[in-house]
Amino acid sequence: MGLIWGASFLFMKIALDGVSFGQIAWSRLVLGGLTLGLIVLVRRPRIGTGPVLPREGVVWLHFLVIAVSGCVIPHLLFAWAEQYVSSSLASIYNAVTPIMTAVMATLAFRVEKLVRAQVAGVVLGIVGVVVIIGPWQYSSLTGDLWGQLACLGAAVCYGFTFGYTRRFLSGRPIAASTFAFLNIGLAGFIMLLLTPVLAWSPVVLTYSIVLCLLALGALGTGLAYIWNINVLRAWGPTNASTVTYVTPVVGVVLGVLVLAETFSWHEPAGALLVLLGILLTQKRLRLGSFGARGREAAASA
């Protein structure tokens, strides 16, 4: 998941050379929905003796919510943002997802509780985001600033979706491939309805652009979502969102190597603060460990 989703920021940047941001989001969701639909059609997965597709109307309504919040809106935001920011920077903002997930899972949906160290991690992550944006650079609202805010908005959407899924859907007896299909398939259907607005414009297609769109759709918005549902069910929303440890590393490396992208000092500095905040939020780092290590070092001296 980390490798595929990390590379997706590079794929979007390359695809923007020949298609619009709306066509990128349209393509990945429609292709992803078709890929998952074929998998469900062939495998017809079930949990026990239950149906392949859920029969309760409220379940379909919940899937419609996460289709909009976890697919349609954030995919449009990231694709639009990459017109103004680098693919590397967009992937760094995606790493804010665990911070947003912790906030949403705790405050909005109450499926998890944060202890003091986790609250400190959330605060540190927010400080890191401010450092990444670098508000001292802007005397007015520029495209670059709006692009960064759009990336941040996408991360908020992902955080909301992780929490909502855990609260209303992850415990239901729905097979992972069916779960992913309903999520992406409904989002793809919404995109088809929005075709005149988002996708009905000229395109310039090359082999590289076509391959990028196929990878974004079949892999990044298809197979990876099945894996994501399995991890979400096994680990919970906050832990599942830690895939974003890997995503920015992959995104930055590919952006630098393939597109020769560069950074200002505050972007990696802010990313480091976000990473420390995630470690605290995920209980992989304790506030007391800093003091304990300091006392050990003083005793040794």
N, C-alpha and C positions, 0 to 999 in steps of 0.2 A: 504493500500500500504506500509506504513512504517513498519508494523508488518511483512508482508510477505517478503518484500525485505530485512529487517533487519535480518530475520532468514535465508535468502538465503546464507549468508556467512558461517554460521554454517553448512548448508546442503552441501555446496561445500567442506568444510574441511573434513567432515565425508566421503563423496563420494570418496575423493582422496585415501582413504584406499584400494579401490578396482578397481577404473577406472582411466584413465589418465585425464589430464586437458582438452585435446581435446575432449574426450568422454563426459565429463561433459557439455561443451559448446554445443556439438552436440546434446546430449540428451535433454537439456532444450529447445533448439530452435525447434527441430523436434517435441517434445511432445507439446510444446506451440503452434506451428503452427497447429498441428492436433486438439488440443482442440478448438482453435479459429475457425478453419475451420468447425468443427461440429456445433458450435454455429451459424455461418453464414448460414450454410446449412439448419439448422432447422428453424431459425428465419427469414431469408431472409430480413434483415433490409434495409429500404430505407429512404431517406430524401425526403419527398413529394412524387412526382411521378417519381423521378429519378431512375436510374438503381441500382441494388444491388452492382455491381462492376463498377468502373469508366471505361470509354471507351477511354479517351484521352491517347495517348501514353506517353506524357510528365508527366502525373500523375504517371504512373507506373515507369518511370525513377526516379522521386523524391522518390518514395517509395523504390526503389532499393538502392538509396544513404543512406537513413536513416536505411535500413536493415543492411547495411555494417557498418556504423558509429555508430549506436546506439545499435546494437545487436552482430553481428559477431565479430568485433574487441574487444569491451569492455568485452564481455563474455569470450572470449579466454584469454584476459589479466588478468582479475580477477582470473579465474580458475588457470592460470599458476602461478600467484603471490602467491596464497595461498599454493603453495609448499614450499615457503620460509618465508612467514610472517603469523602471526596469523590471525584468522578470525576476531577478534576484531579490529586489526589494519587495515585490509582491509575495514571494515565497517566505520571506522573513515575517511579513504581516500575518501570513497564514499560521505561523507559530504562536500567535496570540490566542488561538482557538481554545487551548486548555484553560487559560485564564477566564475567558468568557464562559466556557462550559461550567467551571466551578461556580461562578457567580450565578448563572442561570439555574443550575441543578440545586443550588442551595436556597437562593432567595425567591426565584420564580416558581419552581416546581417542588421544592422541599423533598427531593429524593436522596440528598446527601447533606451532611453537616460539616462545616468547616471549624477546625480548632484554631487556636491563636496563631500558630505557625503558618497555617494555610491562609488565614486572613492577611498575614504579613506578606505571603507570597503573591496574593492578588494585588496588594498595594504596590509591591515592587514591580510586578509585571506592568501595571498601569504607568508607573514612572518610566519604565523602559520604553513603552509606546511613545510617551511624550518626547523622550530623548531621540527616538528614531525619527519622529516627525520633524524635530528641530524647529520649533515655532519661532525662534530668534531669526531664522532665515527669511521669514516672509513678512513683508510690509503690506501685502494685499493677498487676496485669494487667487492663487495661480492654479494652472492645470495640474502641476505637480502636487500641490497640496490637496486638491480635490481628489486626485488619484489615490493618494495615501489614505484619505478619509474613506474613500470607497472600499479600499482593501480592508480597512478596520471594520467598516460596516458588514462586509462579507464574513469576517471572523465572528462578529456578534451574531449573525444569522446562524452560523454553524454551531455556536455555543447554545443558542436557543433550541436548535433542532436536536442536539444530543440530549439535552434535558427533557424536551418534550417526548422524544422517542422512548427514553427510559421510563417516563411517568405513565404514558398511555399505551405504548405498543410493544416494547421489548419482551414483556412477559407473556404475550399471547402466543398460542400454538400455531405459528406460521413459519414455514420453512424459510431458511435464509435467502435462497434464490427467489422465492415468491415475494418475500419481504422487500428485497432490492428491486424486483420488477415493479411492484406496486408503487414504490417510491419514485423510481426513475421513469417508469412508464406513464404515470399520471403527469409528471413534470414534462415529459416529451409531448403528451397530448395537449397540455397547455401551450407549449411552444408551437404546435401545429396550428392551434387556433390563432396564435399571434403572428403567423407567417406573413400576412400582408404588412405588418408593422415592423417586424424584426428581420425578415429574411428575403423580402422581395426587392432585391437590388442587384446590380451587376456584380460579378465576381471575376477574379483573375486567378485561375487555378494552375498550380504547378505540381509536380510529383511530391515535392517536399511538403507543400501545403495540404495536399490530399492525405498524405501519410500522417501528418500531425493531427488532422481532424479525425481520422480513423482511430488513432491512438487515444485521443481525448475521449471519443465516444465509446468504442468497444472495450477498451481497457480501463481508462480512468473513470468513466461514468457507467461502465458495465460490470466487468468481473470484480474490480476493486470494491464495489459496493456490497457484493456478497461477502467478501472477506470482512468488510467493515461491520456488517451486522453480526457476524459470528464473534468478532472481538468485543463489540458493544455488549452482547449478551453475557460473554464470559467475564469481562473485566469491569463493566459499568461505564457510564458516560465519561467521567473525568479521566479514568485510566485509558479508555479507548481513544480519547483525543490526543494521547501522547504520541500518536503516529507523527504528530507535527514536530517531534524531536528530529526526525529523519528528513521530513519534507524540506525545511529550509536549507539543510546541508546540501541535499541533492540539487535544489533549485539554484543556490548560489554557485556551486561548482560548475553546473552546466551553463549558467549565465556568463560566468567569467571565461570559461574555456571555449564555448561556442560563439558567444556574441561579444566577447571582450568587454563586458560591463565592468564598471568601476564603482567604488564606494566613497562616501565622505566618512570621516572618522566617527561621527555620532551614530551612524546606522549599525555597524557591528557592536559598538558600545551599548546601544539600546537593546540590541538583540541578546547580548550577554545578560543584561538585567532581566529581560523577559525569561530567558532560560533559567536563571536562578529563581525567579518567581515561580516558574512551573515546577522546579524541583521541590520547592517548599510546599506548593499546593498539592503535589502528588505524594507528599510525605517521604520523599527520597533524600531530603536534606532537613536537618533539624536546627532550630535556632540555637539550642543548647550546645550543639557540636562546635560552634565557633568559639564559645567561651571555654569549653573543655579543652579544645586544642590549644587555645592561647595559654591556659594555665599549665598544660603539659610542656609547652615550649619554654615558659618562664621557669618551671621547675628544673628542666634540663639545663638551662643556662646557669 
